Amino acid sequence: MKTYNGASSSKLPNTGTSIFAVMSGLANEVGAINLSQGFPNFPVSEKLIELVHHYMKEGMNQYAPMQGVLTLREAIAAKVQDTYGIAYDPINEINITAGATEAIYAVIAAMIRPADEVIVIEPAYDSYAPAVELNGGIVRYSSLMVPEYSVNWAEVRSLISSRTRLIIINSPHNPTGSVLGSADLAELDKITRGTDIVIMSDEVYEHLIYDGLRHESICWYPSLVSRSFVIGSFGKTFHATGWKTGFVMAPSNLMTEFRKAHQFIVFAGNTPMQYAMAEYLRDKENYIHLPVFYQQKRDFFANLVRASRFNIIPSYGTYFQLLDYSRISDETEMDFAIRLTKEFGIASVPVSPFYHEKEDHRVLRFCFAKTEETLEKAAAILCRI
């Protein structure tokens, strides 16, 4: 019998296990403080948990509609109208997903045909390129300009061809904590206006933005909205990443195509959680204070680390802080991250795996969505290195 040859038959021959799983697994193995994978270690709101329990007891335990529970879509529409001043139709333009990563995959599966080109701006969340490749697309990479991690729009423009189908943007940006400004959205509008290029805007950290900055959502720009998918995450907003509940917003013509793929990838998300989130989302107090909440954590961690030999790269959004270790070691990011975990008991994520050619700037990503006690312990270790 002929055996399967993974090396020659794999659709993703250059893709291994996600760096998040690798570093979290190593942290668990050696008992290190885990600031690698992006998840909070403080509790989810008791009120939200009680709401989930309530709807479970009410019998909301079977399949949700493929589009998502209508009351949640209506709550999203009301929130977006209030936040960004734009009206999305909850019936035809909003869909609930099994987390943002499923939303990302479904957008790409719906939009990308063999040989279509997708522009990915790296360092990039590690699901973008594999999803494109699995659907027969070709990834064209542009790199953010270091050390400020800003978009090189001249380079993006040079990558556009007759085959360009999709441009993926992400702000606030994982892994760097940089954010797009109004000038960036204006450039994106310029280079895509009058084309058939679709935009996917990954905005899962929309409420985690600091220093008084405005989140420059696609939603502020009607000419971009008309050709964009906007992706959000309740896991990030409500500190419940394990609940894997996200959403997509798009004009009805794009949403029609999205749903064709979504229905066969997952069909529907978790039902009682959708009902609970719909009710919880109606109270603005449950999310409008997030910038202050997380900025305090960012500043707390940064102030503690300032005494170390690490250089702090400004974080304007997300719950990630990049630290430059070039004054400490010449090791590669991967080697240094592994040594920090094994020898010093603190796990981070190297940024190089977020580049397709593993570009190395000697920076590591640390998650500060942790209790002050955890951050104090982590900073004490970093200051000893």
C-alpha positions in Angstrom: 0.0 0.0 0.0 1.3 3.5 -0.9 1.9 5.6 2.2 1.1 9.2 2.6 4.1 11.5 2.0 3.4 14.6 4.0 6.4 16.5 2.7 5.4 16.2 -0.9 1.6 16.2 -0.5 1.1 18.9 2.1 -0.9 22.0 1.1 1.1 24.0 3.6 4.6 22.5 3.4 6.2 25.5 5.2 3.7 25.8 8.0 4.2 24.3 11.4 2.5 24.6 14.7 1.4 28.2 15.6 4.0 30.1 17.6 1.3 30.8 20.2 0.8 27.1 20.9 4.6 26.4 20.9 5.4 29.1 23.5 2.4 28.4 25.7 3.2 24.7 25.6 6.8 25.4 26.6 5.6 27.8 29.4 3.4 25.0 30.8 6.1 22.4 30.5 8.6 24.4 32.6 6.2 26.3 34.8 7.1 29.7 33.4 5.0 32.9 33.7 3.1 32.9 30.5 3.1 36.4 28.8 3.2 34.7 25.4 -0.3 33.8 24.2 -2.7 36.7 24.2 -5.3 35.9 26.8 -6.2 37.6 30.1 -5.6 35.8 33.4 -8.3 37.7 35.3 -12.0 36.7 35.5 -14.7 37.3 33.0 -17.6 39.5 34.2 -19.8 37.6 36.7 -22.8 39.3 35.2 -21.9 38.0 31.7 -21.4 34.5 33.1 -24.8 34.7 34.9 -26.4 35.7 31.6 -24.9 32.7 29.8 -26.2 30.5 32.6 -29.6 32.1 32.4 -30.0 31.5 28.7 -28.7 27.9 29.1 -31.5 27.3 31.6 -34.0 29.0 29.3 -33.3 26.3 26.8 -31.2 28.3 24.3 -28.9 25.3 23.7 -29.6 24.2 20.1 -28.2 25.6 16.9 -28.2 29.3 16.4 -29.2 30.6 13.0 -26.4 30.4 10.5 -26.2 34.2 10.4 -26.1 34.4 14.2 -28.8 35.2 16.9 -30.7 38.2 15.6 -30.7 40.0 18.9 -26.9 40.0 18.9 -26.7 41.3 15.4 -29.1 44.0 16.3 -27.0 44.9 19.4 -23.9 45.1 17.2 -25.7 47.3 14.7 -26.8 49.7 17.5 -23.3 49.8 19.0 -21.6 50.5 15.7 -24.1 53.2 14.9 -23.4 54.8 18.3 -19.6 54.4 18.1 -18.9 55.1 14.4 -22.1 56.8 13.1 -22.7 54.2 10.4 -25.8 51.9 9.9 -25.2 48.2 9.1 -28.3 46.2 8.4 -28.4 43.4 11.1 -30.3 41.1 8.7 -28.1 41.3 5.6 -24.8 42.9 6.7 -23.8 41.4 10.0 -22.9 37.8 10.8 -21.8 36.1 14.0 -18.8 33.8 13.7 -17.0 31.1 15.8 -14.3 33.5 16.7 -12.4 36.1 14.6 -10.1 33.5 13.1 -13.0 31.6 11.6 -14.3 35.0 10.3 -10.9 35.6 8.7 -10.8 32.2 7.1 -14.4 32.4 5.8 -13.7 35.8 4.2 -10.7 34.5 2.4 -12.5 31.2 1.4 -15.4 33.3 0.0 -13.3 35.8 -1.9 -10.1 34.1 -3.1 -10.0 32.0 -6.3 -6.9 30.1 -7.5 -4.1 32.5 -8.5 -5.8 35.5 -6.9 -3.3 37.7 -5.1 -3.7 38.9 -1.5 -1.5 41.7 0.0 -0.5 40.9 3.6 1.3 43.5 5.6 3.8 41.8 8.0 4.6 41.1 10.7 1.1 39.6 10.4 -1.2 37.5 12.4 -0.3 34.0 11.5 -3.6 32.8 10.1 -3.7 35.2 7.1 -1.2 33.6 4.7 -2.1 29.9 5.4 -5.8 30.7 4.7 -4.9 32.3 1.4 -2.7 29.4 0.4 -5.2 26.8 1.4 -7.7 28.5 -1.0 -5.3 28.6 -3.9 -4.3 32.3 -3.6 -0.9 33.9 -3.8 0.4 36.1 -1.0 2.2 39.3 -1.7 4.0 40.7 1.3 4.7 44.2 2.4 6.7 45.0 5.5 5.9 47.6 8.1 8.7 50.1 8.5 10.6 49.7 11.7 11.1 50.9 14.4 7.7 52.7 14.3 6.0 49.8 12.5 4.2 52.0 10.0 2.8 51.0 6.6 4.9 51.6 3.5 2.1 52.6 1.2 4.5 53.1 -1.7 5.4 49.4 -1.4 1.8 48.3 -1.0 0.9 50.3 -4.2 3.8 48.6 -6.1 2.4 45.2 -5.2 -1.0 45.8 -6.8 -1.6 44.0 -10.1 -4.6 42.9 -12.2 -4.7 39.8 -10.0 -5.0 41.6 -6.6 -8.2 40.5 -5.0 -7.8 41.4 -1.3 -5.8 43.6 1.0 -5.6 42.7 4.6 -5.2 45.4 7.3 -5.0 45.0 11.1 -5.3 47.9 13.6 -4.7 48.0 16.5 -1.9 45.7 15.2 -1.0 42.3 16.5 1.9 41.7 17.2 3.4 45.3 17.3 0.8 47.4 19.1 1.0 50.0 16.4 -2.2 51.7 15.0 -3.3 53.1 11.7 -4.0 56.8 11.4 -6.4 58.8 9.3 -3.7 59.3 6.7 -3.3 55.5 6.4 -7.0 55.1 5.7 -6.8 57.9 3.1 -4.0 56.1 1.3 -5.9 52.8 1.3 -8.9 54.6 -0.1 -6.8 56.1 -2.9 -5.1 52.9 -4.0 -8.3 50.9 -4.0 -10.8 53.4 -5.3 -12.1 52.4 -8.7 -10.8 48.9 -8.5 -12.3 45.5 -7.7 -10.0 45.1 -4.7 -11.7 44.0 -1.5 -10.4 45.0 2.0 -10.5 42.8 5.1 -10.0 44.9 8.2 -9.1 42.9 11.3 -10.3 45.2 14.1 -10.5 42.7 17.0 -8.7 45.1 19.3 -10.9 48.1 18.4 -11.5 49.0 22.1 -7.9 48.6 23.2 -6.4 51.8 22.0 -4.5 54.3 24.1 -3.1 57.8 24.7 -6.4 59.4 23.6 -6.1 58.1 20.0 -9.2 57.4 17.9 -9.5 53.9 16.5 -9.4 54.5 12.8 -12.0 51.9 11.9 -13.0 51.3 8.3 -16.4 52.2 9.6 -15.5 55.9 9.7 -14.9 55.9 5.9 -18.0 55.2 3.7 -16.1 54.8 0.5 -14.0 52.0 2.2 -17.1 50.5 3.9 -18.6 49.8 0.5 -15.8 47.3 -0.4 -14.7 46.0 3.0 -15.2 43.2 5.5 -14.8 44.4 9.1 -14.0 41.8 11.7 -14.5 42.0 15.5 -14.1 39.8 18.5 -16.1 39.5 21.7 -13.4 37.3 23.1 -11.0 40.3 23.1 -13.6 42.9 24.2 -15.1 40.9 27.1 -11.9 39.0 28.2 -13.4 35.7 27.1 -11.1 34.4 24.4 -12.1 30.8 25.1 -15.7 31.5 24.1 -14.6 32.0 20.5 -17.3 34.4 19.4 -16.7 37.0 16.8 -18.5 38.9 14.0 -18.2 40.2 10.5 -19.8 43.3 9.0 -19.9 43.9 5.2 -22.2 45.3 2.5 -24.9 42.9 1.6 -23.3 41.8 -1.7 -20.1 40.8 0.1 -22.0 39.3 3.0 -23.9 37.0 0.6 -20.6 35.6 -0.6 -19.3 35.3 3.0 -22.3 33.3 4.1 -21.8 30.8 1.3 -18.5 29.9 2.8 -19.3 30.4 6.5 -22.2 27.9 6.4 -20.0 25.1 5.4 -17.0 25.9 7.7 -18.9 26.1 11.0 -22.5 26.9 10.2 -23.2 28.6 13.6 -21.6 29.7 16.8 -22.4 29.1 20.4 -26.0 29.8 21.1 -26.4 30.8 24.8 -23.3 33.0 24.6 -24.8 34.9 21.7 -28.0 35.7 23.7 -25.9 36.6 26.7 -23.6 38.9 24.7 -26.6 40.6 23.1 -27.9 41.6 26.4 -24.5 42.5 27.9 -23.6 44.6 24.8 -26.6 46.9 25.3 -24.9 48.6 28.3 -22.0 50.8 27.1 -20.4 50.7 30.5 -19.4 47.1 29.7 -16.9 48.3 27.0 -16.3 52.0 26.9 -13.8 52.0 29.8 -11.5 49.4 28.2 -9.0 51.9 26.8 -8.4 53.3 30.4 -8.4 49.8 31.9 -5.8 48.4 29.6 -3.7 51.6 29.3 -3.2 51.4 33.1 -1.9 47.8 32.7 0.3 48.8 29.8 1.8 51.7 31.8 2.1 49.6 35.0 4.1 47.0 33.1 6.2 49.5 31.2 7.1 51.5 34.2 8.3 48.3 36.0 10.4 47.2 33.0 12.0 50.6 32.5 14.7 49.7 35.0 15.7 46.7 32.8 18.1 46.5 29.9 15.2 46.0 27.5 14.1 48.9 25.2 10.4 49.6 25.3 8.8 50.0 21.8 5.7 52.2 22.2 2.4 50.2 22.2 -0.6 52.3 21.1 -3.1 49.5 21.1 -3.8 45.8 21.7 -2.7 44.2 25.0 0.9 43.5 23.7 4.1 45.2 24.5 7.2 44.8 22.3 10.6 44.8 24.1 13.9 45.2 22.2 16.6 43.1 23.7 19.5 44.2 21.4 21.5 45.5 24.4 21.3 42.1 26.1 22.0 39.5 23.4 22.8 38.8 19.8 20.7 35.6 19.8 17.9 35.1 17.4 14.4 36.0 18.7 13.4 32.3 18.8 16.5 31.3 20.6 16.3 34.1 23.1 12.6 33.5 23.7 13.2 29.9 24.4 16.1 30.7 26.8 14.0 33.2 28.6 11.3 30.6 29.2 13.6 27.8 30.2 16.3 29.6 32.2 14.4 32.6 33.6 10.8 31.3 33.8 9.1 33.9 31.6 7.5 33.1 28.3 7.1 35.6 25.4 6.5 35.4 21.7 9.3 36.2 19.2 8.1 38.5 16.4 10.1 36.8 13.6 7.5 34.0 13.1 5.0 36.7 12.0 7.2 37.3 8.9 7.2 34.9 6.1 11.1 35.0 5.9 11.4 35.1 9.7 12.8 38.6 9.7 14.6 39.2 13.0 14.8 42.6 14.7 15.6 41.2 18.2 12.2 42.1 19.7 9.8 39.9 21.7 6.1 40.4 22.4 4.7 40.3 25.9 1.1 40.2 26.8 0.1 42.6 29.6 -3.5 41.5 29.9 -2.6 40.0 33.3 -3.1 40.8 37.0 -0.8 43.3 38.6 0.7 40.4 40.6 1.6 38.5 37.5 3.0 41.6 35.8 5.1 42.5 38.9 6.6 39.0 39.0 7.3 39.1 35.2 8.9 42.5 35.4 11.1 41.5 38.3 12.5 38.7 36.2 13.1 40.9 33.2 14.9 43.4 35.3 17.4 40.7 36.4 18.4 39.7 32.9 
